[in-house]
Amino acid sequence: MSTRKFDFFETKEISSFLKEHGYCIIKPRDHSLRAFREAAGKFGLIQFHTKSDEHGVVGGGEPINKDWQRFKDDYHGELSSDFFPHTDGSFLNGIAYVEGTAKKITPPKFVILQCVSKPEFGGDNFLVDGQKIYNDLLANNTETLNILMTSGSVTYCRDDLLSIDCAVFEKIDDQKLRIRYRYDSTAFIPEWANAAFKYIQTHYSTNEHYITPVSLDPGDILVMD
């Protein structure tokens, strides 16, 4: 399956494609880390990851936080085991003081990845359309959707990060939907929500009707809403 790739300066085209499809692929000015950071900065403020360097890039340089290394088995990116579809930052739900102002910390609005080198085997990304899942549940399985939209249907915990009493689907406003989803040992689900939570995994996460495979070439930047 071929996917259109946009040059860095095609801002209007990138914005339109991203709004319609939920992702886009950008070819930066060059393959440098500086160009990657420049492209990422076009999508708003950089949100740091527990494994990121001083510029907020994971894999770009020396991580500023060493604590996560004590919990390597909790980070699938460090392992060779199966890695189920997930939303990034599912554990983030708190308050931080930034320059004297309290700000709510939530999962990032965009996740941006760059292909550094092409592996001999594998390496593809599989994007699962969360909006499409929500629309299908709304039309055909409102009971399951109502459970997954109930606060407390899931709690996520990884090392010192805790997102308690969350919902899988959360309406931010009439135009915005936030999804928190992981199907692994970091998810703690009450009995009343267990079947609904499992329904996502069994009916959608490996269903080709909801998945877009994306293959990146060296330098390509994948932007996901």
Buried (B, 14 or more C-beta within 10 A) or exposed (E): EEBEBBEBEBEEEBBEBBEEBBBBBBBBBEBEBEBBBEBBEBBEEBBBBBBBBEBBBBBBEEBEEEEBEEBEEBBBEEEEEEEEBBBBBBBBBEEEEEEEEEEEBBBBEBBBBBBEEEEEEEEEBEBBBBEBBBEBBEEEBEEBBBBBBBEEBBBBBBBEBBBBEBBBBBEEEEEEBBBBBBBBEBBEBBEEBEEBBEBBEEBBBEEEEBBBEBBBEEBBBBBBB
